[in-house]
Amino acid sequence: MTERGHIIKNFFERTCVGAAIITSMHCPVNAHPNMTATPPGIPEEYFSGGKQGTVFNTTSRCLEMPAPAVDADPTLTEQFAEGEAIFEADFVVDPSAPFGGLGPIYINNSCRNCHPNYGRGRRVDNFTEQFGNSYTAFVHRSDGKLVNGYLFMLQTKATPPYEPLAKGLDIQWRDFVDEYGNKFPDGTPYNEGTPYEGTLIYPEVDIIDPLLPLPEDYQVSIEGTIGLYGTGLLDAIPDADIIAEYERQQAEPSMIKGKHGPWVTEPFDGQQHLGKFTWHSRRATLQNGPGFNGIWNVPNITRSDRDKLFASQEWIEKQAELGHDISQLTAKQPVELSEEDLENLKVWFTGLAVPAARNLGDPQVKRGKQMFYAAKCIACHKPNWQTGKSDTIPGYANQKIWPYTDLLMHDMGKANCRACHQAEPVKGKTYTVPALSEIEPIDDGLMDDRWALNHGVKAMNHGIEEHFRTPPLWARGLMKTAVDHSDMWHDLRARNFEEAILWHYGEGLSAREAYRNLSKEDREAVIAFLKAI
């Protein structure tokens, strides 16, 4: 262990305390929270991350555990602990201090602040708060292109005497009323029984005190972080298999036509790899993926392959205009994170396990699974994959995993607004709820009918790009336990599973309508299934 070891709680003690119970209809299992042995008699579908990537843990630490494939290797175990120390650290300005080098312009001073308990951050109103706020913000024009000087992550903090690009964001959560008045066909209001019964919300965002000039057509979009656990298993899925899924969807008569990520030539091997990470699949591998880049462009910690600040030339020139010395901003930066540190960090986020599925034998959960498949949710949320090799965690090879994602991007459409969100009635006849037989396939006539019978359309799902990668669903049911919230969707507008389904437009419209047309009992069963996987 290095000197960083004392910064975090004792890793080995933490992984050996507590107990969790995983229950199936026929097979209750009392499991150690980080056991590596296979529980006897349990179906393979419980192993969301495969036999070498799954832990049986339902405590608040369920997303923090190393995979069995890591536990089995003493070297990986030590690297995992070292990488975790970096993730847990609060970075400071002094470059000579442990975890030094913060800034001079940055977004957050710690990785864990955006990923509390290693999960996802929550929906917030105040962009300046650090812990739990996982948003990244994009200042862009109406065509999606970033405004000059603002880069692809808005930096709202700076060390003295420098000034950040903005003092924050004004995030306003607006009410949304869909074409059905936020009710199901049986009259049940959306979110029945909650404090926000009968409502849906979406964000409108503006920049506070921008430092650089903005064009008249500027917009601000926000996106929340994607979960960390299981990332290494997704990385082990062969590119060829993802392309095969893409080609399968293109050949289907359905409206669902996923878009694969770009081919990226990675600097570490000079080879092309398929983009499959981030909301828009911009990153291809974990050797140059979200964690590697996040440690640079969030706290602005430099290293040998990132020896320039994550800062725009326009921002640097503005600092000179304000009378600040910019010699340190333009100089080659010191190495603030070593190659060994980077390797340990990679082992840590690659080695995070996926919690096992729960209660799959429960009758309601089984009914929900049947409805989930019947509504063709699996057209995008592909249930399982087979991994190939992993250069970082060899034990991940040849695992059957259950992430419920196709790793492709889809156009989630434009949400029909009702009288521009005012409480006025829609002009013309009331839109009729279609029968299930009318929903699939979605033809142009049905789409035109929906368009004509609503007052207007507001592009609330679109920011800098129109396509979003299908998020994995594994362990989403444990988010409330792990991080005390259940906010979902790319901008966290969905406060629960039901709202996440109700925001499916575009390619997800048929699944949305199929869910709306279920009985109340079947809708509850679908949610029970989503919480179980």
N, C-alpha and C positions, 0 to 999 in steps of 0.2 A: 504493500500500500504506500502511496505517496503522502506528502504533507496535507493533501486535500482531504484525506480520510477523516480527520477530526471534524470537518465541517458538517458532516451529516450524521444522523443517528446510526448506530451500529447496524450495518446491513444484515449481517448474519443473524443477529438476534431478532430483527424485524421479520425475517422470512420464516421464523420457527415458532411463532406465537399464534394463539387463537385456533379456532376450528370453524369449519363451514359445513353446511348440510346441503347436499344436492339430492333432489327428490324426483323420482319418476313414478309412474302409476304403479309399477310392479317392483321397482327396485330402489328403495331408499338407500343412500350411500352416505355414511359419515366419513368425511375426507379431511385429511390434513390440509391446511391452507396452501401449501406449496408442494404437494406430494408429487413424486416422479413416477411411482408405480401406477400401473393401469388398474382402476377400480374394476372388480370382477363383475361380469354379467351386464355391463352397461352398453347400450347401443352406440355405434360409431358416431351417430349424429350429435351425441352429447359433446364429442371432442371437437369443438368449434375450430380450434387451431391444430387439429390432428393430434396424434398421441404424443408428439414431441413439442407441441406448442400450446398445450392447454393446461390450465391450472383449475382445480376445483376449489373455488374461493368465492364467497358471497359477502365478504366483509367490506368495509370502506376502503380497504387496501387492494381490492380485487384487480385493479388495473395496473398495479405497481410491481407485480411479481415477475421474476425471471422464468423463462420457459424451462421445462424439464431438460431440453437439449443444452441449455446453459448450465443448469445445475450439475449435469453429468460431467462437465469439463472444468477442472479447477482453474485453468488459465482464463477461460471465458467468464467464470464466476468472479474472479478478481477484476477483470476488465469491466464487467458489468457494474460492479460497485464503484469503480473509478469514474466511469462515464456518468453514473447516477449523481455523483458528487458535483460534476460540472452542471448537470441539469438543475440540481437543487440550489446552486449557488446564487447569491445576490452579488452581481458584479459591481465593482467599485472603480472610481476614476484612476486612482494611483496605479500605474502600470507595474510597479515593483511589488505590490501586495498580492497575496493569493487571490485569484479571480479578478485581477486588475485589468484596466484597459477600456472601461465603459466610455462610450461616446467618441467624440464630442457631441455628435448628434445621434439620437437613438429613439427607440420606441418603448422599450421596457428593459428593466435591469435584471430580469431573471426569466429563464425558460419556464419555470414552474408556475409563474404568475399567469401565463397564457394557458397552461395545461394543469390546473389545480388537481392534485391527486392523480396526475397523469391522464386525466380525461380531457373534456372539452370545456372551454370557458363558457360563461353564461351571457345571456342578453343583458345589456346595460343601457342606461341613459347617459351616464357620465363617462366620456371616453378617457378622461385623464386618470381615472383610478387604475391601479396596476394589477393587484391580485384579482384573478377571476375574469378580467377583461381580455378576451381572446381576439378582439377585432383587429383586422388590418383594413386600412382604408385606401381607396384609389381615387385620385382626383383626375378626371378624364373629361374629354369632350363628348358630344352627343354621338360621335361615330365610334366611341370606345377607346380612342387613342389617348394616352396619358398626356396631361398638360405638361409643357416643358418645365423641368426643374423639380417635379414632384415625385419622380421615380414610381416604383410599383408598390411601395409601402410608405404611407404618409408618416413622417417623423415629427412628433409633437413634443419632444423633449431635447434639451441641449445643456451641456455643461457651461458654466460662466466662462468667458463673457459672451459666448455665442448665442444667437437667437434661433429657435427651431422654425421649421417651415410653417407651423401653425400652432396656436395655443390649445387646440382641441377640436372636437366635433360637436355640433348641436344635433343630437339624435332625438327625433320626435316619433313616437309610436302612434300611428293613425289607425282608426277603425276602418274595417273593410266589410262591406256587405255584398255577398255574392248574388248571383241571379236567382237564388232560391230563398233569399231573405235569411240566410244562415240557419236554415232548417233542413232536416232530412224529410224525405217523402212522407214518413209516418207522423210528421209534426214535431218530432223531438228536436229541440234546439241544439246546435253545436255546443260542445263542452258542457253538456247537461250536468248539473250538480256541482259545478266549480264556481268560484267567485267571479269568473269572467264568462258565465253562461251566455250563449247566443252571440258571441263576438269572435272576430278574427282581427288580427293586427298586422301591420307592415311598417317598415321604417322609412322616414324621410330624413335625409342627412344633409347638413351643410357644414362648411368649414368655418372655424372661428379664427379671426385675425390672421388671414393668410399673409405670408411674408413676401411672396412673389406674385406678380400680376396674373389675373385669371381672365380667360376669354368669356364672352357673354354666354356661350352655350356650355359652360362647365357643369359637371355633375360630380357628385360624390357617392361612391358605392362602398359598402362594407361587407366583409366576409369573415366568418368565425373560423377558428382553427379546426382541423380535422384530427380525429383521435390518433394517439401514438401506438397503442397496443396492436399487435398483429401486423405492423408495417413490414417487418422482416419476412413474414410468411407471404404477403402479397408480392414482395420483391422477388420471391422465389418462383412465382408463376412464370413459365416461359413466355416470352414475347409472341412466339408462334401460336400459342394457344389462345392468346387474347385476339390476335388477328383472325384466327379461325372463328371465334365468337362474333367478331365484327362481320365477317363474310357470311356467317349463318344469318345474322339479322338482316343484312342487305338482301338476301335471297328470299326472305319471308314476305308474304303479302301484307303483313301488319304495318301500321304506321310507325312502329318502333324501329328506328334506324340509328343505332348508336354510331358515334364518331370516335375513332381511336385517336390517341395522342400523337404528337409529332415524333418523328425519328430524330433523336438527339445524339450527336457525336460527343461522347464523354471524354474529358481530358485524361482520365486515369488509365484508359486503355486504347484510346483512339478509335474505338468501335462505335457503331450505331446501336442505340437501344431505344425501345419504345417508351414514350412518355406515358406514365400511369399514376403519378403522384401529384398532389395539390388538387384543388377543385377543378382546374382546367388542364390537368395532366401535362403540365409544363416540365416536370422533372421525371427523369427516366430511371435512375438507380439511386440507392441509398449512399453510394460513394460520392454522389454529387446531388443528393436529394434534399428534402425539406429540412431535416435536422442540420445538415452541413451548412446550408445557406442561412437558416434561421439564426444560428449562433453568430453569423456575420451581420446580417441586415436587421436584426432586432436590437441587440445591445451594442453592435458595431465592434465586435471583437475580431481583430485581424490575425492572420496567420500567413504562412509562407506562400500559399496559393491565392490569398486575398490580401495583398499588401497595399491596397488602397482603401481609403475609407468608403463606406457605403454612403455616399453623398453626391449630389449633383453638382456639376460645374456652376450652374446658375446660383445654387445656394452658397458655394464658396465665394463667388464674385460678390454676392450680396453682403457677406460678412466683411469683405474688404471695403465695400461702400459704406458700411456702418462704422468703419474705423478700427476694425479688429485685425490683429496680426494673423495672417493666413499661412505663414510659412510652415507651420506644423500640419496644416490641412492638405497642403500640396506635396509634402515630402513623402518619401517611401516610409510606410508604417512599420513599426517593430512587430516581431512575432509575439502575439499575446496568447496564442493557443498553439501548443506544439503538435507535431505529427502524432506523437504518442497519445496526447489528449484527444485528438480527433479520432484516432482508432478506437480508443476506449468509449468515446461518445457514440460512435457508430455501433459498437457491440451492444451498448446499453439499449438504444432504441430499436435495434434489430432484434434483440433478445427478449423484449417485453412479450409476455404470454397473453393469450386470450382466455378469459374466463369461460368455463364450460357452460353449455346450454343447461336449462333447468326446466323441470316439470313437463317434459315433452310427452309423458304418458298421461297427463291429466286430460279428461274428456273434453273440457272446454278448449284447451290448447290444441288438441288434435282436430277439433272442429274448426278452429281458427286457421290451422295449417291448410285444411281442405279448402276453405274460402279464399285464402291467400293465393293458392295455386289456381283455383277456378277463376279468379279475377285477373289472372295472367300477370300478377305482380312479378313473377319470376322471369318475365321477358326482359326486365332490366336487373332485377335483384336475383341474379343467377345464384342458386343455392350453394353449389360446391365447386371446387377446383382441385386439381392434383398439382402439387408443387414439383418443380425440378430441383436443381442443385442450388445451394446457397454458399457463396464464397465466405461469408462471415460466420454463419452458424451451420456447420455441416449436417447436424442432426435434423435440420428442416427438410432435407431432401425426401421426396417421394411420400409426402403426407397428403391425405385427403382432408381438406379444410372446408369450413362452412361459413364464408363471410357474407353471403347474400349480396353480391355485387358482380356486375359484368365487366367492371373496370373500363367501361366506355363512357363517353360523354353524351348527354341527351339535351335536346331543346325542351325546357320545361314550360315554354309557352308564355302567353300573356294572359293575366287574370282578367276576366270580364268584370268591369266595375258596374255597379248599379246606380244609375243617375249620378255618376261622378262622386260617389260616396256620400251623397246627400240623402236625406230622409224623404225624398220625393218619389212617387210611384214611377215605374218605367212606362214610357209611352208605348202604346200598342198592346197586343195580346200578351198574356202571361206565358212565359216559357213553360212548356210541358215536360215533365220528367220523362225521359225515354225509357222504354223497356230494355232489359238487358240485351235482347236480341237486336236492338237498334244501335247498340253502342259499339260493337266490334264487327266489322272494321269501321273506323271513323271515316266517313267519306266527306267530300267537299260540301255536299248538300247540308249535312248536319252541322258542319263548322260554319257555313254561311248563315244558317238559321240561328245559331247561337249569337253570331255577330250582329245580325239584323235586329234581334229582339232585345238587345241590351243597348243602353244609352251610349256607351263608349268603351274604349279599351285603354287601360293604363299599363305600360310595360314595367311591372313591379318586380319581375323576376330577373331582369337583365341589368348587368353592370357593364364591366369592360368586355365581357364575352357573353354569348347567348347559350353556350353549352356548358353543362356541369357534369362532372364525373359522378356516377352512381355511388353514393356513400355506402360502405359496408354496414350491415345491420347487426352484426354479432355484438353481443354484450350491451346493446343500447338499453336494455331493460334494467341494467345495473347502474346507469348514470345517476339516478336519483340517490342511490346508496353511496356512490363514490364521490360525487361532487355536489350533491344537494340541489340539483335542478334537472330538468328534462328538456331544455331548449334545443331545438333542431332546426334544420334547413340551413342553406348557405349563409344567410344573414341572421339566423336564430329567431326568425319570426314565429316559428312553430313552437308552441309551449308544451306540446305533448304529441304522442303518436297520431291521434286523430287529426290534429291540425296539420301535421306533416303530410298526411294523405290528402287532406282537403286542398292543399296548395299544389297538387299535381295537375298542371294544365299541359298544353302541348302534347308531347309524346306520352305523358302520363294521364291524359284525360280519360281514357277508357277505364283505367284502374280506379280513378277517382269516382266515376259514375257507377261503376260496379259496386264499390264500397257503399256509396250513398244509398243504393237500392237494396242493400241487405236489410234484414230485420234487425231490430235493436240487439237481440241476443247474438246474432251472427256478427254484428259489428263489434260487440264486446269480445267475442271469441277471437276475431282477428287481432285485436289489441293484445289479448292475453298471449297469443302466439308470438307477436313481435316482442313482448316483454320476456318471453321464455328463451328466445334464441340468442 
